[in-house]
Amino acid sequence: MSVKVIDEIRIPQPNGSCLCYTIQRLAPQHLSAVVDLQQQARHHAAENDAIFMERPTDILAACLADEGVAVGAFAADQLVAFRLLYYPGKFNQGEYAGLPPEEWNKVVHLEIGVVHPLHRGHALQRRLTAQVLAEAGDLRCKRYLCSVVSPQNYPSIKDKLVVGMPVVRLLELPGGHWRYIFCRDRMKPAQFDEAAAIYVSVNDRERQLELLSQGYQGFRVEKLSHDAVLWYGVPQRQDKVQ
């Protein structure tokens, strides 16, 4: 199967050289490389098991085939980062997002994104998220874009907020891990007034649960020296497709 090259990235280095990445559409023949990279990232995150959310091989394979969209970054023909989009079945993250059951068939998942530890710090996750959404086009006319992220995973939190996916819930999922639930309504995207924002540490669970129960949503994140702060606001809806 031929490989679709989407883009090329050149990142200048202080010594005058360049880091070069090729962004490609991934296909089923890339499954072993995707599984290997996930395992490397999982091993690197072993000291903080609560952050990394490993995906089973069958979900990875589905995303590489007809049930999703996958893009990857290659350095010297080696896969060093990937981002997946998944069209789930009837039971999906729409339930976590608080959507009524009749809306669950309108959900698409922005799935796992992995960057090799030696290639972090170059905004590859953000770039690949933009690319996978561009490749997906109209998302098969799905209305809701959902994702699940650890409150301690700052890059992934920022990655979702940048593409207009606010935090709509904070839940304790099976296994005892707390997770942010992100959901973007593509028919009525949320807008927020930054001047009226309430700033809360990602570690202040009780305050966040209180705000979310009052209809607030998280829409921006900032990294501090010892913490990360999420901006919360009341969403204002606009009736147009984005």
Secondary structure, DSSP 4 states (H G I P E B T S, - for coil): ----EEEEEEEE-TTS-EEEEEEEE--GGGHHHHHHHHHHHHHHTGGGTTT-----HHHHHHHHTTTEEEEEEEETTEEEEEEEEE---SSSTTTTTT--GGGGGGEEEEEEEEE-GGGTTS-HHHHHHHHHHHHHTTGGG--EEEEEE-TT-HHHHHHHHHTT--EEEEEE-TTS-EEEEEEEESSS-EE--GGG-EEEETT-HHHHHHHHHTT-EEEEEEE-SS-EEEEEE--EE--S--
